[in-house]
Amino acid sequence: MLPRFVLAICLLVLFSATALAQEDKLEEAIGQSLSGTATQDMRAQASAAVPATDDKHELAIFYHRRALAHQRLGNYERAIEDLRLALANQQPGRPTPQQIGDRWRIQNDLGNALGARGDQFAALEFWNGIAEETRQSNLLHYHHAQLRMMTIHSLLARWTDADKARAEAEATLSRLRAAPQWARWIYNAIDSHNRFIG
């Protein structure tokens, strides 16, 4: 009986030491990310001057990157301004590194920034516009816009409108399953649906 007890104590000490070491590493990583370089890099990107170019695609990418830095720093007003400038300069059909400068990515980031700023009415109006824009052209984006509107209506205690948006999202998901692009869209569609509806 004594050897089992000793073994249990040894295992407990070993697991405790491992957990403490992992916790120390995690705290160190958090400290590094909140200090120095990461924040300095974001601040540098947020304060970057507009490049002297007439290339709208390059400008869209610049404004989008700068907006993301503002958003991460909590400067939502500046993020929204830059995202609107990125949308105004966005060029369809041009390659976008990591989707920076891509119309849908800019729109999604703008919707997020409006919500993070706390202006749910502006965010609702924005997502309604996206729904209208994408109703016929992109079912995946239309579905996402419906999910976002459902969430905002719920935050505003507009239960009837939230239920209508949920029902439209559910109907759109059925239409998505029948679309030829379903194999390409399945992960994003199901992930978004589960994240917002559960």
WOLIN-V836682 format. One record per pair of residues at least 12 apart in sequence whose C-alpha atoms are under 8 Angstrom apart, sorted by the first residue. I is the first residue (numbers start at 1). GAP is how many residues later the second one is. If there is no record, write none. Layout:
BEGIN
{{I GAP} {I GAP}}
END
This chain:
BEGIN
{{39 34} {42 27} {42 28} {42 30} {42 31} {43 26} {43 27} {43 30} {45 20} {45 21} {45 24} {46 20} {46 21} {46 23} {46 24} {47 19} {48 18} {50 12} {56 33} {56 34} {56 35} {57 32} {57 33} {57 34} {57 37} {57 44} {59 27} {59 30} {59 31} {60 25} {60 26} {60 27} {60 28} {60 29} {60 30} {60 31} {60 41} {61 25} {61 29} {61 35} {61 39} {61 40} {62 24} {62 39} {63 19} {63 20} {63 22} {63 23} {64 18} {64 19} {64 22} {64 36} {64 37} {64 42} {65 35} {66 13} {66 16} {67 12} {67 13} {67 14} {67 15} {67 16} {68 41} {71 42} {76 37} {76 38} {76 40} {76 41} {77 40} {79 31} {79 34} {80 30} {80 33} {80 34} {83 23} {83 24} {83 26} {83 27} {84 26} {86 15} {86 20} {87 16} {87 19} {87 20} {90 12} {90 13} {104 37} {107 23} {111 12} {111 15} {111 16} {120 32} {120 36} {123 29} {124 25} {124 28} {124 29} {127 18} {127 19} {127 21} {127 22} {128 17} {128 18} {128 21} {130 12} {130 15} {131 12} {131 14} {131 15} {139 33} {139 36} {139 37} {140 36} {140 45} {140 49} {142 30} {143 25} {143 26} {143 29} {143 30} {143 46} {144 25} {144 45} {144 48} {144 49} {146 19} {146 20} {146 22} {146 23} {147 18} {147 19} {147 22} {147 45} {147 46} {147 49} {147 50} {148 48} {149 13} {149 16} {150 12} {150 13} {150 14} {150 15} {150 16} {151 45} {166 31} {173 16}}
END
